[in-house]
Amino acid sequence: MSGNRRKTAAALAATAAISLLASACTGQSGSGAHDDASKETTITFWHGWSAPNEVKGIQANVDAFEKAHPNIHVKVVGNMTDDKINQALRAGGSKAPDVVSSFTTNNVGKFCSSKAFVDLNPFLKKDGIDADKTFPKAMNEYTQFNGVRCTVPLLGDAYGLYYNKDAFKAAGITSPPKTWPELAADAKKLTKAKGDSYEQLGFMPNYHGYETTTEHYLGGWNPTYFDGDGKSNIAKDPAFASMLTTQKKLVDDLGGYAKLEKFRTMFGDEWGAKHPFHTGQVAMQLDGEWRLGMAEDTKPKFEIGVAPMPVADDEADTYGKGYLTGTIAGIAATSQKQNAAWELVKFMTTDTDAVVDFANAIHNVPSTLAALKSPKLKYDPRFKTFLDIAANPKSTTTPPSVNGGAYLVSLQNLGFDIEKGKQTDIKAGLEKTAEEIDAAIAQAK
């Protein structure tokens, strides 16, 4: 899996590309749903995958669809970013896509509120599909906004903890940590100093570390980002202050921000063989399900263990949950072939065999409850950790917002200031950031 890796900074930045959609797109659900899906027709499907195995996997999925629907032909266009999607939907016309998939779940709020994608609720209802019983809870949440379901999940990403079993054994640690205090204790035991640096670091807590973002950390808490009125809840929900405080303490306990950052600059590329977990520089790593295959491909000199990420101390009874995100699929409001487009979307996202085959092909987490239990799933036994996280109803995600993931950027910026010691009053920082989030949302409406 490469196209679907969640490079957080890029994913958040991509939300800016969708900002024009609100003024540019005025399509209404059903406006192009007058076509006869039983007639001979051709639809266009845009996706973002680019690695050879991924392109092969999605094409096999489309081939299976065309075999089941011989009258519907699908023109597939790959390696499409949200920016390119935005431009095409604004322009409309015959070259615009009918079906679109995106890796940026943060943009669902924008896609739905701008009516760039049609509301799929009428299509689901027409075919008797109950989304609550079809998709895992967190995936169900991140594919809709304010009662409008303009997307459905198309495979997912689940985040867990990778750990170096050999390093654990050498440090006398017998099992992976289940709570953040346990993670902190293990990280200290696993850390070996080397002058003003490290021979081995137990865990890289800094937010610029690979995948160690505020929203991924918060998967171990039970955060409520917005209240019932749509206002930022980060200053009121104690989960946020607790997580920020916990992360800052771990930064300080492992040597401080400056020392950790100096070590981090020595890390290899996140997607290459020199990733710090692959090389043994870091003994524990927060990461998505794709890391297992990537790490094993580098033939590491240690045994890799996989477990759910630890949870907050007061959430100990929820251990096993995690943070979920994934790919989304929708129908462009500019499409004049929405019924045919729905047939493709329905097949790719709700047909159990189709979901399982695609998950097997690109090593992602299946996005339906039935597919998660399918005996046809092929995976390394350790991968089951991610399947269980995806199926866990207590797993969390980040909710859609009218201005995409801008609120996550604001929260992450606060995290940067706290870990550096620039912002020492976490409560005041959260209150100011909440005001910033509310002002940005008000401006976007």
PyMOL commands that set and color helices and strands:
alter all, ss='L'
color gray80, all
select helices_A, chain A and resi 8-18+21-24+52-68+82-91+105-113+121-126+131-134+137-142+165-170+180-190+214-220+238-253+257-264+276-279+290-297+313-318+338-350+352-362+369-372+381-391+406-420+426-444
alter helices_A, ss='H'
color red, helices_A
select strands_A, chain A and resi 41-46+72-77+99-102+152-164+192-194+197-203+282-288+304-308+324-331
alter strands_A, ss='S'
color yellow, strands_A
deselect
rebuild
show_as cartoon
